[in-house]
Amino acid sequence: MTPDWRPKETVKRLRTRIAFNEQQIYFRFAWEQPDPGGWLHDMLVYQDGEWQQFGSPSPWVARGDHENHTGFYEDRVSFLLDDGSVTGAEQFGGWLTVHTGQRSLPSQVPESDVREHEHFGPDGLDKTDIRKYIPQACAGEWWENDWQAVRPQHELEQLKADGVFLDLPMWRAHRSNPKGYGTDHHVLEYRHSDQGQNTYTTQNWDPEDGPEYMWDPDVVDGGALDYTEIRDGNLPDQQDGTYALELEDAVAFDPAVAEWEGAMIPRRPLREPHGSAADWKATGTWEDGEWTVEMWRDLETDHPGDTKQLHPGEVYTWSPAVHHGAGQRWHWVAYPYKVGLGVKPDYVGDRYTDGTTELVADEFTSDAPNWDSIESYTIPLIFPGILTWDDLAGSAHARRSEIRNAKITMWELYEKDPASFLP
């Protein structure tokens, strides 16, 4: 990531419709995204005599001239979902999960510190960084958030059994959309993938020896895409083109076939998902500079241990986000909203906006919703910068007492209502 990287846009509009029947819940999202290519992701490119990883961010997303950017990062839409079990979620949404020390922040802790930690290191989760977590996973008051003071495993397991985690489903333009699924995650002391197997894996590679896999030459001529063609704007079609390496189309890498200047192979091959990780079905289409994405799952799943179970007549906290051309912290997020399944929520956030923070999922009786009859909400998403939970709950904040007691919301804290950013 270039140190001065910033996105071209600071605000996005996410048009949202929500519907449910007696078995399933559906979301339909649409947002403008004029830059094509958001369906390409994390490529291995043979250039100047060696294989190189071309990761985040995509060259077309940054503000200003960044000719040295060689990345490809997929577009995504995701949301945090809670049933009232996580204190602070309905007041602060995603800001509850962002803490000093996390990856992509200036305060990111060194990998060596993570590896030395009993819980996060090789004898525990075997991680190399710190990602989203909720403060309840740490020792102390509910709002205290020192990642090094993570609770013992048996306490974390009890929190999870009590539903004290945030659900985090995602639709990914490259890593899940070609398989017809989303990916499913939950946030406790880390952003975990749900039980089972999601839609992608990672292939090993080496600058000299290259990747494990390439395309079968009968599927893609030369076993690889052409980076030069793509960089010049000749992109594979999002709906009908070949750009994701599915394992059923992969063969062992052969340098005699696919090691040529500009050869480009995805680092993340796709596979069939199963288990809780496959709860969300999803489809997405980019057309005329706009994404349209549908996501749906059963209201009640077979995996309550890592998935919020949903019930008609109940109200949930919901906070969406969109990524474009970059990952980690570089995304657009919403303040928290309330979603009622067939009922209108009563949420204090409505007092501080000209729009609404109270969304109603419409009930339908057929097999699939008629979207033309479902109410549409426009959700303003803002670029959050590097504001963390430490900034909100820390001793320097003038309203820290209200924040620590969850007596105030993001809607009231900041005079700049997200909707006011919209022309």
PLY file of the C-alpha trace (Angstrom):
ply
format ascii 1.0
element vertex 423
property float x
property float y
property float z
element edge 422
property int vertex1
property int vertex2
end_header
0.00 0.00 0.00
1.45 3.36 -1.01
1.67 5.52 2.16
-0.33 8.41 0.68
-2.95 6.22 -0.99
-6.49 7.62 -0.88
-9.61 6.63 -2.82
-11.11 8.87 -5.47
-14.46 8.84 -3.66
-15.15 9.59 0.01
-18.85 8.70 -0.11
-20.88 5.99 -1.83
-24.63 5.37 -2.03
-25.71 1.80 -1.37
-29.27 1.21 -2.59
-30.70 -1.58 -0.48
-33.85 -3.71 -0.52
-34.53 -6.40 2.09
-37.20 -9.10 1.98
-38.04 -12.39 3.67
-40.47 -15.27 3.53
-41.11 -18.02 6.04
-37.79 -19.68 5.24
-35.24 -17.20 3.89
-33.98 -13.61 4.01
-32.86 -11.75 0.89
-30.78 -8.61 0.35
-30.46 -6.76 -2.95
-27.73 -4.14 -3.24
-26.89 -1.73 -6.05
-24.18 0.91 -6.21
-22.39 2.88 -8.88
-18.90 1.69 -9.69
-17.71 3.22 -12.96
-14.25 1.60 -12.88
-14.38 -1.89 -14.40
-12.11 -4.71 -13.28
-13.39 -5.24 -9.74
-13.76 -8.93 -10.55
-9.96 -9.38 -10.78
-8.06 -10.24 -7.61
-4.61 -11.05 -6.24
-2.68 -12.15 -9.32
0.70 -13.80 -9.84
2.45 -12.22 -12.83
5.60 -13.32 -14.63
7.56 -10.13 -15.26
11.24 -9.38 -15.80
12.25 -13.00 -15.36
10.43 -13.80 -12.12
6.97 -14.35 -10.67
5.55 -11.45 -8.66
2.39 -10.96 -6.61
0.18 -8.12 -7.83
-2.10 -7.44 -4.87
-3.94 -4.45 -3.40
-4.81 -1.80 -4.47
-6.09 -1.84 -8.03
-4.40 0.88 -10.11
-7.67 2.51 -11.17
-9.10 3.17 -7.71
-6.57 5.58 -6.19
-6.90 9.33 -6.20
-4.08 10.93 -8.15
-1.33 9.42 -10.28
0.02 6.11 -8.98
1.61 4.50 -12.00
3.62 2.13 -9.81
0.47 0.44 -8.52
0.29 -3.02 -10.00
-2.41 -4.50 -7.82
-5.69 -6.27 -8.42
-8.20 -6.39 -5.59
-11.81 -7.49 -5.90
-14.92 -5.43 -5.18
-16.96 -6.58 -2.19
-20.10 -5.83 -0.22
-20.46 -7.02 3.37
-22.35 -6.26 6.55
-22.17 -6.74 10.29
-25.29 -8.28 11.83
-26.24 -8.57 15.50
-29.28 -9.71 17.45
-28.67 -7.53 20.51
-26.10 -9.83 22.12
-23.09 -7.51 21.62
-23.09 -4.38 23.76
-22.18 -1.35 21.67
-23.03 -2.83 18.27
-26.25 -0.86 17.84
-24.57 2.34 18.99
-21.24 2.17 17.15
-21.50 -0.45 14.41
-18.20 -1.31 12.75
-16.22 1.16 14.84
-16.63 -1.29 17.72
-14.37 -3.72 15.82
-11.47 -1.39 14.91
-8.62 -1.14 17.41
-5.08 0.09 17.86
-2.64 -2.50 16.55
-4.78 -3.90 13.74
-3.40 -4.47 10.27
-3.50 -1.55 7.80
-3.51 1.03 10.61
-0.45 3.19 11.38
-0.33 1.43 14.75
-0.21 -2.08 13.21
1.69 -4.36 15.57
4.75 -6.20 14.23
4.24 -9.76 13.08
6.81 -10.86 15.67
4.58 -9.59 18.50
1.63 -11.55 17.17
3.69 -14.71 16.74
4.94 -14.47 20.32
1.43 -14.23 21.75
0.08 -17.40 23.36
-3.37 -17.12 21.78
-2.57 -15.63 18.37
0.80 -17.29 17.77
1.78 -20.79 16.55
0.37 -22.57 19.61
-3.00 -20.85 19.23
-4.67 -19.37 16.14
-1.35 -19.31 14.24
-1.88 -15.78 12.89
0.53 -13.11 11.69
-1.61 -10.02 12.30
-4.49 -8.66 14.37
-7.82 -8.17 12.62
-11.34 -7.12 13.61
-12.43 -8.05 17.12
-14.98 -6.91 19.67
-13.78 -5.49 23.01
-15.82 -8.09 24.93
-13.15 -10.60 23.86
-10.62 -8.78 26.06
-10.25 -8.76 29.84
-11.66 -5.84 31.84
-14.77 -3.72 31.37
-16.82 -4.46 28.25
-15.30 -1.49 26.41
-11.65 -2.22 27.25
-9.86 -3.55 24.20
-6.21 -4.53 24.68
-5.67 -7.36 22.18
-2.81 -8.69 24.29
-5.29 -9.22 27.15
-7.54 -11.54 25.14
-9.69 -13.74 27.36
-8.81 -17.41 27.95
-10.10 -19.88 25.38
-12.81 -21.29 27.66
-14.22 -17.79 28.22
-14.18 -17.07 24.48
-16.04 -20.33 23.87
-18.66 -19.33 26.43
-19.09 -15.90 24.83
-19.59 -17.56 21.47
-22.10 -20.02 22.92
-23.97 -17.04 24.39
-24.11 -15.38 20.96
-21.63 -12.63 21.84
-20.16 -12.28 18.36
-20.97 -10.33 15.22
-22.05 -12.06 12.03
-20.10 -10.89 8.95
-21.22 -12.27 5.56
-19.51 -11.00 2.41
-20.05 -11.11 -1.32
-16.75 -11.13 -3.23
-16.63 -10.33 -6.94
-13.74 -12.73 -7.61
-13.40 -15.15 -4.70
-17.07 -16.11 -4.29
-19.29 -14.76 -7.08
-18.24 -17.27 -9.78
-19.30 -20.09 -7.42
-22.71 -18.53 -6.67
-22.00 -17.96 -2.98
-20.90 -15.40 -0.46
-18.34 -16.11 2.24
-19.38 -16.21 5.90
-17.44 -14.95 8.90
-17.94 -13.96 12.53
-16.10 -11.52 14.77
-15.12 -12.33 18.35
-11.42 -12.04 19.25
-10.57 -12.28 15.54
-12.40 -12.18 12.25
-12.94 -15.91 11.87
-14.24 -17.79 8.86
-17.30 -19.85 9.71
-17.12 -23.62 10.16
-16.59 -25.65 7.00
-14.92 -24.56 3.77
-15.36 -21.28 1.93
-15.15 -20.69 -1.81
-11.42 -20.11 -2.22
-8.04 -21.42 -1.21
-4.46 -20.18 -1.66
-1.88 -21.74 -3.93
1.80 -21.80 -3.04
4.19 -19.98 -5.32
7.82 -19.00 -5.60
9.45 -16.16 -7.58
11.64 -18.66 -9.42
9.50 -21.79 -9.57
6.15 -20.08 -10.12
2.71 -21.16 -8.83
1.33 -24.62 -8.14
-1.43 -24.33 -10.73
-2.26 -22.78 -14.05
-5.32 -23.01 -16.27
-5.75 -26.07 -18.41
-4.60 -24.77 -21.83
-7.84 -26.15 -23.27
-9.66 -23.62 -21.05
-7.28 -20.65 -21.34
-4.76 -20.54 -24.16
-1.22 -20.49 -22.81
-2.40 -21.48 -19.32
-2.62 -17.86 -18.13
-4.20 -14.47 -18.72
-2.17 -11.68 -20.34
-1.33 -8.94 -17.84
-0.31 -6.49 -20.56
-3.69 -6.81 -22.27
-5.55 -6.33 -19.00
-3.42 -3.38 -17.90
-4.25 -1.76 -21.25
-7.96 -2.11 -20.48
-8.84 -5.30 -22.36
-10.56 -7.01 -19.44
-12.24 -10.41 -19.43
-16.02 -9.99 -19.39
-17.41 -10.06 -15.84
-20.37 -12.25 -16.74
-19.04 -14.53 -19.48
-15.25 -14.24 -19.39
-12.67 -16.43 -17.67
-10.78 -14.66 -14.90
-11.10 -16.90 -11.80
-9.09 -20.12 -11.60
-11.52 -22.83 -10.55
-9.84 -26.00 -9.33
-11.75 -28.12 -11.82
-10.13 -26.07 -14.61
-6.65 -26.12 -13.06
-3.66 -28.29 -13.89
-0.16 -28.47 -12.44
1.94 -25.49 -13.47
4.16 -26.13 -16.48
6.73 -23.38 -17.15
7.06 -24.57 -20.73
3.42 -23.53 -21.24
2.66 -20.64 -18.87
5.97 -18.93 -18.08
5.99 -16.04 -20.54
6.31 -12.28 -20.08
3.02 -10.98 -18.70
1.54 -14.40 -17.87
-1.00 -13.85 -15.08
-2.54 -16.53 -12.83
-4.81 -16.00 -9.78
-3.20 -16.76 -6.43
-6.60 -17.75 -4.98
-8.12 -20.77 -6.80
-11.84 -21.36 -6.28
-13.51 -24.48 -4.87
-16.92 -25.71 -3.75
-17.88 -24.48 -0.26
-19.61 -26.46 2.47
-20.77 -26.15 6.06
-21.61 -22.87 7.76
-19.20 -21.11 5.39
-21.68 -21.89 2.60
-24.81 -20.50 4.30
-25.05 -17.45 2.03
-25.88 -17.82 -1.65
-25.08 -14.79 -3.79
-24.93 -13.45 -7.33
-23.50 -10.20 -8.65
-23.48 -8.47 -12.03
-21.50 -5.43 -13.17
-23.21 -3.62 -16.02
-23.13 -0.02 -17.27
-20.94 1.13 -14.40
-23.05 -0.38 -11.62
-22.97 -3.46 -9.42
-26.17 -5.31 -8.59
-25.74 -7.99 -5.94
-28.24 -10.34 -4.33
-27.50 -12.34 -1.17
-29.80 -14.81 0.59
-29.77 -17.51 3.27
-32.11 -19.50 5.47
-33.51 -17.56 8.42
-32.51 -20.42 10.70
-29.40 -22.34 9.70
-27.82 -25.57 10.86
-24.95 -23.59 12.39
-26.13 -21.38 15.29
-22.66 -21.52 16.84
-21.28 -18.99 14.37
-24.35 -17.58 12.60
-27.08 -15.30 13.95
-30.45 -17.02 13.72
-33.22 -14.77 12.37
-36.93 -14.69 13.20
-39.90 -12.81 11.68
-41.08 -10.00 13.91
-37.64 -9.44 15.44
-35.27 -6.47 15.02
-31.53 -6.63 14.26
-28.59 -4.24 14.07
-27.12 -3.99 10.58
-24.05 -2.10 9.31
-23.03 -2.51 5.63
-19.76 -1.75 3.85
-18.37 -1.72 0.30
-14.80 -2.39 -0.83
-13.52 -1.28 -4.22
-10.07 -2.09 -5.51
-8.48 -2.41 -2.07
-8.91 -4.44 1.10
-8.55 -4.16 4.84
-9.37 -0.69 6.23
-9.71 0.93 2.81
-13.47 0.71 2.37
-16.71 2.68 2.76
-18.89 1.98 5.78
-22.26 2.91 7.24
-23.30 3.96 10.69
-25.46 1.31 12.40
-29.04 0.76 11.26
-31.92 -1.27 12.64
-33.69 -3.83 10.44
-37.07 -5.25 11.41
-38.34 -8.43 9.78
-41.85 -7.31 8.95
-41.91 -4.77 11.81
-40.76 -1.17 12.06
-37.85 -0.71 14.48
-37.64 2.08 17.02
-34.07 3.38 16.93
-32.62 6.49 18.52
-30.49 7.12 15.43
-33.58 8.45 13.64
-33.45 11.58 15.80
-30.18 12.68 14.23
-30.75 12.26 10.51
-33.10 13.61 7.87
-33.21 10.12 6.40
-34.13 6.96 8.26
-32.14 4.53 10.35
-35.14 2.21 10.73
-35.43 -0.29 7.89
-38.20 -2.80 7.32
-37.68 -6.10 5.52
-40.83 -6.75 3.49
-42.48 -10.15 3.73
-43.36 -12.11 0.59
-45.02 -15.48 0.09
-43.55 -16.71 -3.20
-40.27 -18.54 -3.75
-38.36 -15.33 -4.57
-39.05 -11.64 -3.95
-40.49 -9.32 -6.59
-37.92 -6.58 -6.09
-40.03 -3.95 -7.85
-42.52 -4.18 -4.98
-39.90 -4.01 -2.19
-39.06 -0.64 -0.63
-35.63 0.72 -1.49
-33.39 2.53 1.01
-30.35 4.60 0.09
-27.61 4.04 2.65
-24.76 6.59 2.72
-21.35 4.95 3.12
-18.38 7.06 4.17
-14.63 6.53 4.04
-13.78 6.06 7.74
-10.10 6.98 7.73
-8.29 5.64 10.79
-10.80 6.37 13.57
-10.64 3.48 16.06
-12.52 2.30 19.12
-9.59 3.62 21.18
-10.34 7.12 19.87
-13.97 6.79 20.94
-13.69 5.03 24.31
-10.30 6.40 25.31
-9.73 8.89 28.11
-9.20 11.80 25.69
-12.74 11.73 24.27
-14.98 14.39 25.80
-18.00 12.05 25.79
-16.17 8.90 26.87
-18.55 8.28 29.79
-21.58 8.11 27.47
-19.63 5.96 25.03
-18.46 3.53 27.71
-22.02 3.23 28.96
-23.40 2.82 25.41
-25.67 5.83 25.98
-24.85 7.59 22.72
-24.64 6.53 19.07
-22.45 7.40 16.09
-25.45 9.32 14.74
-25.36 11.72 17.68
-21.59 11.82 18.22
-20.78 13.46 14.91
-22.58 16.51 13.60
-21.68 15.47 10.07
-24.55 13.06 9.50
-23.46 10.70 6.69
-26.52 11.71 4.67
-25.26 15.30 4.58
-22.36 14.16 2.42
-24.79 13.23 -0.33
-25.54 15.94 -2.94
0 1
1 2
2 3
3 4
4 5
5 6
6 7
7 8
8 9
9 10
10 11
11 12
12 13
13 14
14 15
15 16
16 17
17 18
18 19
19 20
20 21
21 22
22 23
23 24
24 25
25 26
26 27
27 28
28 29
29 30
30 31
31 32
32 33
33 34
34 35
35 36
36 37
37 38
38 39
39 40
40 41
41 42
42 43
43 44
44 45
45 46
46 47
47 48
48 49
49 50
50 51
51 52
52 53
53 54
54 55
55 56
56 57
57 58
58 59
59 60
60 61
61 62
62 63
63 64
64 65
65 66
66 67
67 68
68 69
69 70
70 71
71 72
72 73
73 74
74 75
75 76
76 77
77 78
78 79
79 80
80 81
81 82
82 83
83 84
84 85
85 86
86 87
87 88
88 89
89 90
90 91
91 92
92 93
93 94
94 95
95 96
96 97
97 98
98 99
99 100
100 101
101 102
102 103
103 104
104 105
105 106
106 107
107 108
108 109
109 110
110 111
111 112
112 113
113 114
114 115
115 116
116 117
117 118
118 119
119 120
120 121
121 122
122 123
123 124
124 125
125 126
126 127
127 128
128 129
129 130
130 131
131 132
132 133
133 134
134 135
135 136
136 137
137 138
138 139
139 140
140 141
141 142
142 143
143 144
144 145
145 146
146 147
147 148
148 149
149 150
150 151
151 152
152 153
153 154
154 155
155 156
156 157
157 158
158 159
159 160
160 161
161 162
162 163
163 164
164 165
165 166
166 167
167 168
168 169
169 170
170 171
171 172
172 173
173 174
174 175
175 176
176 177
177 178
178 179
179 180
180 181
181 182
182 183
183 184
184 185
185 186
186 187
187 188
188 189
189 190
190 191
191 192
192 193
193 194
194 195
195 196
196 197
197 198
198 199
199 200
200 201
201 202
202 203
203 204
204 205
205 206
206 207
207 208
208 209
209 210
210 211
211 212
212 213
213 214
214 215
215 216
216 217
217 218
218 219
219 220
220 221
221 222
222 223
223 224
224 225
225 226
226 227
227 228
228 229
229 230
230 231
231 232
232 233
233 234
234 235
235 236
236 237
237 238
238 239
239 240
240 241
241 242
242 243
243 244
244 245
245 246
246 247
247 248
248 249
249 250
250 251
251 252
252 253
253 254
254 255
255 256
256 257
257 258
258 259
259 260
260 261
261 262
262 263
263 264
264 265
265 266
266 267
267 268
268 269
269 270
270 271
271 272
272 273
273 274
274 275
275 276
276 277
277 278
278 279
279 280
280 281
281 282
282 283
283 284
284 285
285 286
286 287
287 288
288 289
289 290
290 291
291 292
292 293
293 294
294 295
295 296
296 297
297 298
298 299
299 300
300 301
301 302
302 303
303 304
304 305
305 306
306 307
307 308
308 309
309 310
310 311
311 312
312 313
313 314
314 315
315 316
316 317
317 318
318 319
319 320
320 321
321 322
322 323
323 324
324 325
325 326
326 327
327 328
328 329
329 330
330 331
331 332
332 333
333 334
334 335
335 336
336 337
337 338
338 339
339 340
340 341
341 342
342 343
343 344
344 345
345 346
346 347
347 348
348 349
349 350
350 351
351 352
352 353
353 354
354 355
355 356
356 357
357 358
358 359
359 360
360 361
361 362
362 363
363 364
364 365
365 366
366 367
367 368
368 369
369 370
370 371
371 372
372 373
373 374
374 375
375 376
376 377
377 378
378 379
379 380
380 381
381 382
382 383
383 384
384 385
385 386
386 387
387 388
388 389
389 390
390 391
391 392
392 393
393 394
394 395
395 396
396 397
397 398
398 399
399 400
400 401
401 402
402 403
403 404
404 405
405 406
406 407
407 408
408 409
409 410
410 411
411 412
412 413
413 414
414 415
415 416
416 417
417 418
418 419
419 420
420 421
421 422
